[in-house]
Structure formats: C-alpha cells, structure tokens
Amino acid sequence: MTLHRPQTLDAALELAARGLPILAGGTDLYPALRDGPAPDAMLDLTAVAGLRGIALDAGHWRIGAATTWTDIIRAGLPPQFAGLVAAAREVGSVQIQNTATVAGNLCNASPAADGVPPLLTLDAEVELAGRDGLRRLPLARFITGVRRTARDPGEIVTAIHIPDRPTARAGFVKLGARRYLVISIAMTAVLIETEGEVITRAAVAVGACSPVAQRLATLETALTGARMADMPEICADTPLPELTPIDDIRASAAYRITAPRTLIARALTQALSTPDAE
C-alpha cells in the first residue's frame, strides 16, 4: 500500500480527486477495514499545513479539521464549549482522544458520534475544500444519514466554524451500558443563554436516538422564554417528535424515547452550573 502524505492543501486535493481513502486520526478508518484487503493507496492529511488548531477571529471560532479531541480538552475554551469539551472526554480512551480528529468524527457519520450533538447546539458549519474552492454547510445538512455525508468525491473537510456566544453556557450527558469506553445508548447536549431567571435562548440536541443526531426544535421553543425553575416540567412534558429510535443490542426504542428527557434535564442543570466567562 502507498501512503501519500502531502504538506499542502492543493497537493492533498490533487490526490483526493483520485478517490483515495482519506486518513486523519485513523481511529474509525482502520477498524472499518476489518479483515478485508487494504486499499492500494491512502491519503494522509496529518502533515497538511493549517488543518490543525483553534482560533477566534471576527466573532467566529475556527476549529481545524485535524484538531484532536485532546486539543479540544486542553484549549481552555470558554463556557459555550463546555458541552463539546465534556463530549471530547467521552471519545474512547485517552489514546483515542490523542489521535482522533474532530472532522473524522463528523465524516464517520455514526448516529452515536459523541461530537455531533454539542456541535449541533453550537450551530457549527462544516468547511469543505474542493478543486473549485471552498464551501460551507451547516452541520445539520452535512450529515445526511447513517455513515453518509454531503461531502462530494474529491472534497476534503478543512475546518468547523462556530459563532462566538460569550454569554452562552453548555452541557453534555452521555448514557451507556458502563461509565467509560462505550457506545452511547443516548446522549444529549444543550446550550443556553439566560437573563435573570429566564432562558432567552435554548439549543438542545440528542444523538443515538435517530439515524442522525437531531436538534429538538419543539423543546427549544418551549424552553425559550421560560423560567429556569420550570425546566424540569418542560423537559418532562414537551413532545420530542424529532426522535425516531430503533431497537438494538444496547437498548429498546421505547427506552430511547424516555431516557433523553432525564439526560436533557441533567445537561441543563450542568450548563447552569458552568461558571460565566471571565
């Protein structure tokens, strides 16, 4: 097998146009190969300049596609990223977090991808580079189904863009069969802004309970303008029509309809306990 490791995006795009499998952290790609034959060649993006790092510029955060989950954990990000940081700590083991990339988690498009719900609440956009230039897609439109994305053949994900919300706070709660190193039964992320005792903005997303992680627009509408003291009742009573879970080895569909309500309430409590940005 030939491993191509270009140092520039232009060179990487030339190779991507040939349809080579793309390698970044490899924590999803290598297991997917299983016992099948290895491809004749792969495209390794880890040496491409500018694909790794986190920066704030003109009211938007840019997370490079090759940024690892350990990078997220150690970056000292503000409270709006507390849910994403909590999710980063749930991505496999520390060894996986050291290697796995944020963009790889999105491109793998697993319904149980830990990074997707918090990025949905952050209104993340995915930046893609192709031979015709750059384009951006909201994350909600980038992942189109189980293991499917809107990335065109020959395109490379180069970054994730997130609007800066200095007053927002966030939370993330994951439910699995055990505490660590487990695929989710359900997980939820929230991002809220408050004024006094009133919720002025709410974003809620749930993963592993539908083919693609979903923002819960009905619940978000019910929470916006509500008093914080009313959150438990709203979470318990508001319909969640966006969820379409299935039965599998980890849990029943009926359980996955019920469990997110408790997880959302816990994530909201977690978000409210997050210290304000200094």
Disulfide bonds with the S-S distance in Angstrom:
none
